[in-house]
């Protein structure tokens, strides 16, 4: 059954939504020049939909091991190392290899924008730990960011990093990106990446304004699963 109310709410408005089967669930809309949340719940999957003046393009996945992937990897690892150094993590993780996990791209003529995620996993074990009360695990250091590619010149546009603990014996990440690009939209001359994240039973969408000048978070909106 089509969710008519959601569709009507999108009609004529500058808005984003997700098509979840036969339902259309609003994410966000523009009011008085600002992005505001319309999110009630986060579907498990769905395709991005736009309305009003917003135009949509696709963010494609870059194939691991491809020439494009191998060209980007050194710059990504360099950004990873810089982020580690800034947060004083290098000494702790010096023996653990770094890996590029995911790369997504969007094109505009000869210019490309990339979103990447990279990580390294470090055993968090101690001979004095009681495994019954404090089971052994792994610390995963994750770094994500954007790159601007103009005529083969790569320019970093900002990164963020996180530390996560994963219990040994349980499924280890990353089986999926920490943030999955649903698409890239153009609105009044700005390029906006629409990203979906999930943690436990709650999920969120984040909108990033990404340009050659840098990256800016426009909105993060959270809700329980549908």
C-alpha positions in Angstrom: 0.0 0.0 0.0 1.4 3.4 -1.0 2.1 5.8 1.8 0.2 8.7 0.2 0.7 11.1 3.1 4.4 10.9 2.8 4.3 11.4 -1.0 2.1 14.5 -0.7 4.4 15.9 2.0 7.2 15.8 -0.5 5.3 17.2 -3.5 6.6 20.6 -4.5 9.0 20.8 -1.5 12.8 20.8 -1.5 13.0 17.5 0.3 14.8 14.1 0.7 13.1 10.8 1.4 13.8 7.0 1.2 11.6 4.7 -0.8 11.2 1.6 1.4 9.3 -0.9 -0.7 5.9 0.7 -1.3 6.4 3.3 1.4 8.2 6.7 1.1 9.7 7.8 4.3 10.8 11.5 4.7 14.4 12.3 5.8 14.8 16.0 5.7 13.6 19.2 3.9 14.7 22.8 3.4 12.9 25.5 5.3 14.0 29.1 5.3 17.3 28.1 3.7 18.1 25.5 6.4 17.9 21.7 6.4 15.6 20.3 9.1 14.8 16.8 10.0 11.6 15.0 8.9 12.7 11.6 10.1 10.4 9.4 12.1 12.1 6.1 11.7 15.0 4.6 9.7 14.2 1.8 7.3 16.5 -1.2 7.0 17.1 -0.4 3.3 15.8 1.9 0.6 16.6 4.1 -2.3 17.0 7.9 -2.1 14.3 10.1 -3.6 14.3 13.9 -4.1 11.8 16.6 -4.9 11.6 20.3 -5.6 14.8 21.9 -6.8 17.0 19.1 -5.6 18.7 17.0 -8.3 20.2 13.6 -7.7 23.3 11.7 -8.9 24.7 8.3 -8.0 27.7 7.6 -5.8 29.4 4.5 -7.2 31.6 2.1 -5.4 35.2 1.9 -6.4 36.3 -1.7 -7.0 39.0 -2.9 -4.6 42.3 -3.5 -6.3 41.3 -1.5 -9.5 43.8 1.0 -10.9 41.5 3.8 -9.5 41.6 2.2 -6.0 45.4 1.7 -6.1 45.9 5.4 -7.2 43.9 6.6 -4.2 45.2 4.2 -1.6 48.5 6.0 -0.8 46.8 9.3 -0.2 44.2 7.7 2.0 46.8 5.9 4.1 48.7 9.2 4.4 45.6 10.8 5.8 45.2 7.8 8.2 48.7 8.2 9.5 48.2 12.0 10.0 45.0 11.4 11.9 46.7 8.8 14.1 49.6 11.2 14.8 47.2 14.0 15.7 45.5 11.8 18.2 48.7 10.2 19.5 47.7 6.7 18.5 50.8 5.8 16.4 52.9 4.2 19.2 50.0 2.0 20.4 49.2 0.7 16.9 52.6 0.6 15.1 52.6 -3.2 14.4 49.0 -3.3 13.1 48.5 -2.9 9.3 46.3 -0.2 7.9 43.7 -1.1 5.3 41.5 0.8 2.9 38.0 -0.6 3.4 35.6 1.4 1.2 35.8 4.1 -1.5 32.9 5.8 -3.2 33.0 8.3 -6.0 30.9 10.8 -7.9 31.9 12.7 -11.1 31.2 16.1 -12.4 32.9 16.5 -15.7 36.7 16.1 -15.1 36.3 16.5 -11.4 35.6 13.7 -8.9 34.8 13.6 -5.3 35.6 10.5 -3.2 34.5 9.3 0.2 36.7 6.7 1.9 36.9 4.6 5.0 40.1 3.0 6.3 40.9 1.1 9.5 43.4 -0.9 11.4 42.6 -3.5 14.1 44.7 -4.0 17.2 44.5 -6.9 19.7 43.4 -5.6 23.1 44.7 -8.5 25.2 46.4 -8.6 28.6 47.6 -11.6 30.6 46.0 -10.1 33.8 42.5 -9.9 32.3 39.8 -12.3 33.5 38.2 -13.5 30.2 35.0 -14.4 32.0 34.3 -10.8 33.1 36.4 -9.0 30.5 36.5 -11.1 27.3 39.4 -10.4 24.9 38.7 -8.1 22.0 40.1 -6.0 19.3 40.3 -2.2 19.1 39.4 -1.0 15.6 40.6 2.5 14.6 38.5 3.9 11.8 39.3 6.9 9.7 36.9 8.4 7.1 37.0 11.4 4.9 36.6 13.0 1.5 39.1 13.7 -1.3 38.7 16.1 -4.2 40.3 15.0 -7.5 40.8 17.6 -10.2 42.8 16.6 -13.2 44.6 13.9 -11.2 45.5 16.1 -8.3 44.1 14.8 -5.0 43.2 17.2 -2.2 42.0 16.0 1.2 38.8 17.7 2.4 38.9 16.7 6.1 38.8 13.4 8.1 37.3 12.1 11.2 38.4 9.1 13.4 36.9 6.8 15.9 38.0 4.0 18.3 35.7 1.0 18.6 36.0 -2.2 20.6 35.0 -5.5 19.1 34.7 -8.7 21.2 36.7 -11.6 19.8 34.6 -14.5 18.6 31.8 -12.2 17.4 31.4 -11.0 13.7 34.1 -8.5 13.1 33.6 -5.3 11.1 33.6 -3.8 8.7 31.1 -6.0 6.8 29.6 -2.7 5.6 30.7 0.9 5.6 30.2 2.9 8.8 28.4 5.4 6.6 26.8 4.3 3.4 26.3 6.9 0.7 22.7 6.8 -0.5 23.5 9.3 -3.2 24.8 12.8 -3.9 22.3 15.6 -4.5 22.8 19.1 -6.0 20.9 22.0 -4.4 21.4 25.6 -5.3 25.0 25.1 -6.5 26.0 22.9 -3.6 26.9 19.2 -3.7 25.5 17.2 -0.8 26.3 13.7 0.2 23.5 11.8 1.8 24.9 9.2 4.2 23.2 6.4 6.2 24.6 5.0 9.4 23.4 2.2 11.7 24.3 1.2 15.3 22.2 -1.5 17.1 18.5 -0.7 16.7 18.9 3.0 15.9 20.0 4.6 12.6 20.7 8.0 11.3 21.2 10.1 8.2 23.9 12.7 7.8 24.1 15.4 5.1 27.6 16.6 4.1 28.2 19.7 2.0 31.3 18.7 0.1 33.2 21.1 -2.2 36.8 21.9 -3.1 36.8 24.3 -0.1 36.1 21.6 2.4 33.5 19.5 4.1 30.6 20.8 6.3 28.0 18.8 8.2 24.5 20.2 7.4 22.4 17.9 9.4 22.5 14.6 11.4 19.1 13.1 12.2 18.6 10.0 14.3 15.6 7.7 14.9 14.8 4.0 15.8 14.4 1.5 13.1 11.0 1.2 11.3 
